[in-house]
Amino acid sequence: MDATVLAQAFWIIIPVYTANATAVLVGGGTPIDFGRHWRDGRRILGDGKTWSGLLVGTLLGMIAGFGCAVAASFMQGTEYAFVGLTAFEGFPLMIPILFSLCFGALLGDLIESFFKRRVGIARGDDWIPFDQLDFLVGALGFSLLVSTVLQVSGLSAANWFFSTLTIWHLLILVVVTPFIHIMANLIWRRAKHRQTQH
């Protein structure tokens, strides 16, 4: 494994990180569960999971992905082509692939939030390691599904997931993502704490 594998792994996950982070920043408004409770008496998801966060987070993640795709296409004709950064299959296949990564990330977070409520963990409290990996698992799982559908339907000659991601990419993401998530949460909480003090 060399530095190019590390660069490829982080390049692939930029849209995912963007979607997950911006969903928190743009959240607010109508909760996805519309304030309803499950049969255990607890909220289905909670006020932290909103339609604006889901939709705008997905959109902003895709926009970041489009930027990555354009940059990767330009790099293919330069001395940096050896890095092998993905363009997410280029236009128009990048649209469903990037959607699967970004929406899948937030879907994974929603599923984890559902189970988090079931075990009685309050909103904002850590549930290690699920809080750190839910969006990554959701992004990878949904992109695998969509990539397979594109291949089976004949819209894509190859399966983007298997042609782009190796076991080394997956290991890097699984190992590094929790640390990035924890550090981002610490920064976010400290920033919110400082705002409340002023």
Secondary structure by P-SEA (a helix, b strand, c coil): ccaaaaaaaaaaaaaaaaaaaaaaaaccccccccccccccccccccccccaaaaaaaaaaaaaaaaaaaaaaaaacccccccccccccccccaaaaaaaaaaaaaaaaaaaaaaaaaaaccccccccccccccaaaaaaaaaaaaaaaaaaaacccccccccccccaaaaaaaaacaaaaaaaaaaaaaaaaaaaaac
